[in-house]
């Protein structure tokens, strides 16, 4: 019997200063990580002393980030996220995003938001400022359909395409 060995090549770390291509790749990598709903994986993209403002919450460091994400994904079921690059300069980016989620009552919501990101020289995010607004939506108004948790498939609608 022959065993098959699969070797995963690590994703290259994208460091500043960014180009359009590297900034776009950085945003998609962040989207994919968040769609994994794995707090450990997401937190590794942030510096050990990263500072966040997430809505009205202020957190610092990877452990607080992981705690915030665990609570978030316990509350926000069926979470699916789309991010889009808005602009970039040197080691900073502006990103807009939308995500859909279902609460424990079975009601659906869409969150609209903007993030400001600042990276250190190693490509880790040292600062994240997120402004987010939620609206209730009917299940029939959902736009994000792919197996979750998991990345948005290539070719699935992005933000620009969603009305």
Buried (B, 14 or more C-beta within 10 A) or exposed (E): EEEEEEEEEEEEEBBBEBEEEBBBBBBBBBBBBBBBBBBEBBBEBBBEEBBBBBEEEEBEBBEBBBBBBEEBBEEBEBBBBBBBBBEBEEBBBBBBBBBBBBBEEEEBBBBBBBBBBBBBEEBBBBBBBBEBEBEEBEEEEBBBEEEBBEBBEEEBEBBEEEE
